[in-house]
Amino acid sequence: MPRLTVIGGGFAGLTAAISAAEAGARVTLHESHHTLGGRARTAEGPYKTNEGPHALYSGGPHWTWLKQRDLIGPLAPVPPLEGTRLRLRHRGALRRTPPFAMLKLLRRKAELAPVDQDFTTWATGQVGEEGARAAAHYVAVATFHHDPGSLSARFVQERLRRAAKMPSEALPRALGLARAGDTPLPVGGWASVIDRMAARAWNLGVRVETLARVDSLTDTGLSAGPVVVATSLDSARRLLDDGSLRWDSGRTVLVDLALRSRKGDPFVLSDLDGTGWIERFTAQDRTLAPAGRQLLQGQFPIGPDETKADGEARAERLLDLGFPDWRGRVAWRRASVANGRTGAVDHPGTTWRDRPAIARGDGVYLVGDQVAAPGLLSEVSFNSAIEAVALALSGRLREGGARRPGATEPWVEPSVKPWVDLKSA
């Protein structure tokens, strides 16, 4: 059987390990932490929060893949009444509906938006300045960027249509941080999905080594054969000593807040006057917090010159509108900054095809949410992992082929890139 090494045990790494093992490869996975999950790890303690933003959208190919393998588990449906309490801050007040001009943008097909023009310019020409600005701020929930209007119109419009779709596709930050709408989410959030993926990898014979940091591809502990690097782009740049592995991402303040329970709290607050989002996740899954407590999680993208305090101040202003008595109900609070850990953003003139390539040569493949694969947020991680394994296992060992550092036999890259049918993967 072919051998394959995966470096990184997050969502992308586990996807690669499972798909390779299902294809008959002997897989070893190295994870530098003592637990698997990457940004999908869930904090220990009474409040089940993630260590970073991520999202699953049920319309993506990874949802079908997970469902086929029974890796999602029990779903917690949104209570009908709770699902109606979406509030939008617009012109300084909370409203139930977005500006009509913003709704008009949802009718525009994403493929008609230009790649080489920024979203604000294009959308203003379509529906006017107010609708363009509101739409750009709303879509921050699917970009984690402080100024989505400055990004490629094609990139933003695709995310706007999916983030505002009714019924929504997104599973929120109990699974990541995105729009909840009326889509059910797996009970226990990301951790439950990761645990099932780890169990499937184990049952398929994947050798999982935790606390196994890999600093070089010449490490003697690596098996011969292709290597899938499923780390952050920063870590991959150091590991592969490749300064070209760069792509812009977002920078956002993550706010976690537990309040003493009270009836009538809104389900979601979205800031159309700025970029910010707060969601009450215990409305869907009571297991995320102790009895009598409501778990709120929010994200507030910040610019290069802004600080965590700036993001927290914006969160407090939005909380003052939606939860007027929140300060007297606080039972627990935490805030952190996610810098460059929120997926790729494409500037005008670029698409996902311009990001760092999956195939790096010499039997090395790069996967994650900032590489050259299509999709929204974690879909990029999934798509790149499936593609990397397809490429790796289609190569053949031959005399005279390219040699990966540390490998005992040469490795020849496949001559034809087999972009797989991800819907049937």
N, C-alpha and C positions, 0 to 999 in steps of 0.2 A: 504494500500500500504506500502511496506517496506520503511524505512527511510535510507538515506545514506548522510554522510557528506564528503565534499571535502575540503581539506585545501590547498589553492594555486590556483590562477586563471590564470596560464600560459597555454601554449598549451596542456600540459598533463592534467592539472586540468579541462580545458574546455572539452577536449575529454571525460574524465571520467564522468563529469556532464551530458553531452549530451547523451552519450550512456546509462547511468543509467536511465535518465528521459525517454528516448525512450522505455526502458524496463518496465516502469511503476513505478519506484521508486520516492519517494518524496525527492528531493535533495536540500541541502543547501550548498552553496559554500562560503568559507571565504577567502578573499584576504586582505593582510596587507596594500597594496598600495591603492591609490585612483582610480587607473585604472587597468584594466585587461591586461594580456599579458605576464607578466614575462619578460624573455629575448627577447620576441617578441614585446615588446613595441617600438613604433616609436617616435623619438624625435620630439618635437614641434618646429616650426620655418620653415624657408624657405627651409631647406635641410632635406629631409625625410630619416634619418638614424636610424638604430636600436640601441638599447642599448647593444646588445650583439650578438655574432655569433650564427647562427642556419642555418639550410638548409632544404628544401623540395626536395626530389628526386622523380620525376614523376613515377618511376618504383616501388615505395614502396606502401604498402597497405593503408597508410593514404591518398595518392593521390586519390585512388578510393573512399574511404570513404568520403572525402571532396567533390569530384565531384558529388557523388550520392545525396548529400544534398545541392548542389548548393552553397557551401561555398567558392569557389575559386574566382568566379566573372569573370569580363572581363579580357582577357589576352592581354599582349602587346608583339607582335611578334618581334623577332630580325630582323632588316633590313638586307637583304641578303648580302650587301657589308660589313656592320659592322661585321657580323658574321665571316668573313674570317680573320679578323685582330687579330689573336692570335699570340703572340710573346713569344718565350722561350729563357731565358738567359742560354747559355751553353758555357762553356769555355770562359767566359767573354764577349761574343757578343750575340746580339739578332738574333735568327734564327726562321724560319717558321715551322720547323719540329723537332721533338725530335730525339735523337739518335736511330738508327735502333734497337740496342740491347734492348732499353726500349720498343719499339713496339713489339718485340718478346715476352716480358713478358705478354703482354695482351692476348696472345694466350694460356697461361697457365691457367688451371681451378683453381679457388680459393680453391676448396675442395682438390686439390692435394698438396697444400702448407702445410707444417707441422705446427702443433700448438706449438710444444715444441722447435722450432728453430727460431732465430731472422730472420727478413726479409732480411737484408743485406747478411748474410751468405748463406741463401737459394738462393736468387736471383743471387748472384755472381756465385754460382755453376751452375745456369741455363743459364745466358747470359753474365757473366763477370762483372768485378768491375764497369766499367763506366756506363753500363746500369742499374745496381742495384742501384748505387748512384743517378742517374738521376730520376729513378722511385720513390725511397724513398723520394726525395725532392719534386717531383711533388705531391705525395699523401698527403703531409702536408695540402693541401687544404681541405681534407676530414677527417683529424685527429686533426688539430690544435696543433700538437706536434712538438717540436723542433728537434727530432731525430726519425722519423718514422722507420728508418732502425733497430732500437733496439727493436721494438715491435714484437709481434708474426707474423710469416710469413703468417699464415692463415688470421689473422685480417687485415693486410696491403694489401695482394693480393686481397681480396674481395673488399676493398675500391678503390684500383687502377683500377680494371676492371670497376667499376661503375663510378668513377670520370672521366675516360678517354673514356667512351663509346661514340660512335658517331652514331646517334645524342645523345647529352648529356641528362641525366635525371635531372640534377640539376637545381634548381631555386636559383639564387644567393642571395647575402646579402641584396638586396632590400627585399628579403624574408629570408635571412640568408646569409651566406658567403661561397660560394662554386663555382664550375665551372658553367659557364653560357651556353657555347656551343651555340646551336641554339634552345634551349627550350624556349618557351614564358613564361613570368612571369605575375602574377596578377598585374593589375594596382594599384599603391599605396603600393605595397609590403605587408609585414607582417601585418601591421595595418589593412588593408582592410579584410584580412582573419580572424584576431582576432575579428574585429567588427561583422562580419557575424556569427562567432561562438557564440559570446556573445548574439546576437539577437536570434539565434536559441535556446540557453539555456533559455533565458527569455520566448520565446513563448511556450516552453515545460513546463513552470512552475517552473524552477529552481529558488530558492531564492538566489540571489547574494548579499552578504554583503561585501562591500569594507571598507577600513580602519578598518578591523576587524582582528587584529593580534591574533593568537592563540599561547599561550605559554605553554599550558599543555592540555593533553587529558581529564583532570578532570574539565576543564572549564565548568561552568554551562550552557553556551550558546550552547554547542554542543548537537545535538539530539542523542537519543538512536539509536543504530544500528551501522553498520560498518562505518569505517572512512578510506578514501583514502587520504594519505599524498602525495601531489603533489608539493613538495618544492625541493630546492637544497638538495644535500646529507648532506651538512654541517648543514643546518637548521633542517633537519629530525633527524640528530644525536642528536641535542640539544633537540628537541621537544620530541623525544621518549626516551631520556636518554640512548642511545644505542651506545656505543663506537665502535661497530663492523661495523657501517655503514660508510665504507671508500672504495674508489676506486680511482685509479689514473685518472687524466684528463690532459688536456693540459694547457699551459700558453702562451698566445699570445698577441701581441700588435696589436690593431685595429687602423688603420689610415684612417681618413675621410678627403677628400680634395675636394674643389671646385675650378675649374679653369675656366677662361674665355674661351669661346668656340673657337675652331679652327678646321678646317677640317683636316682630315688625322690622327687624334689621334688613337692609337691602342685601341682595345676593351679589351683585356686581356693581362697581363704580368705575366708569371710564371717563377720563378727562379729555374732552375735545378742545379745551382751551390750552392744553399743554400735552405732554406725553406722560401718562400714568394710568395705572390699573390696579384696583383692589378687588379681591374676591373672597367670599366667605365659603370656605371649602367644607366646613362641617354641615352646611345645608345639604350636601350630598352624602358625605361619609362621616358618621358620628364617631367612627373609630380613630379619627385623626386627633382627637383631643379628649380630655377627661370629661365626665358628666358635668353639666352646668357651665361649660366653657365653649366659646365659639372661636374657631381658628380662622384668622384672616391672613391672607398673604398678598403682597403687592409688589409691583415692580415699577420703578421710576427711572427711566434712562437719563443719564447725565452727560453733558458735553465734556470735552477735553479739559476745560478750565474749571469745571465744577467739582465739588467734593461730596462725600457721603452725607455730610450735614445738609447740603443743598437739596439732595434727593429726599432726605427724611423730612425736611421742612415742607416740601411739596406734598408729601404723603400726609402730613398732619393737616394741611389745609383742605385736602380732599376728604379726609376723615371728618373734619369739622362740619362739612356739608352733609355727608351721608350718615354719620354716626355722631350726632351733636353731643351726646353724653359719654363718648368713648373714653375720655381721660379719667373719669371716675370709675370705669369698669375694667381697667387694664389689670390682667393677672400675670402676664408675661410678655416680654418684648425682645426682639432681636433684629439687627440690621447688618447687612454686609454689602460689599461691592463685588459684582461679577465683571471682571475686565477681560475682554477678549474671549469670553467663554459662552457666548450666546449665539453661535452660528455665524455663517458668512453673510455679509451684505454686499450687494453689487452696485457700484457707482455707475453713473451714466457712461455708456459706451462699453460696458462689460456685461457678461452673462456668466452662468455657472461654468460654461466651457472654458473660461479664461482663468479659473482658479487652479491651484496646484494639481497636477495630474495624479491619477491613482497609480499608474505604473511608473515606477522610478528607475527601472532598469536593474539588471543583475538579480532578478528574482525578488525584488523588494516592492511592496505595494503599500500605498498610503490610504487610510480611510478616516472618516470623521465628518463633522458637519461644516468644514471649511474647504472641502476639496471639490474636484470637478465631477460632480454628480448632480442630477436634478432633484427637486423636491423642496419641501418646506420643513425647516428646522431638523428634527430628528430623522425625517425621511432621507435627508442627505447622508446621514450616518449609515442608515440601513442600505440605501441604494449603492453607496460606495463599497460597503462590506460585501454585498452580494456580487458586485462587479469584480472586486479584487479577487475573491475566491474563484470566480469563473475564469479569470485570466490566469491565476496561479495554477489551477489544476488542468488547464489546457496546454500548458507548457510541457516540454519534454526534456529529460536529461540526455545530453548527447556529448560525445567527445568534441572538444574544441569550442564548446559554448561558453557564454559569459559565466564568470565565476563570482558568486556572492562571497564577500569576505567571510572567512571562517568555514565555508562549506567544503566538503570533501570531494564533491563532484561538480562539474560545470552545469550551468542552468541556462536554457535557451528560452527567451521570451516567445510567446506565441506570435506568429506573423500577422494574424488577423484579430482585431479586437472584438471579442464576442459579447457585445452589449446584450445582456440577457433580457428575456421577457419577465419583468419583475412581478407582474400580476400572477404569473404561474410559478414563481420561484418557490 
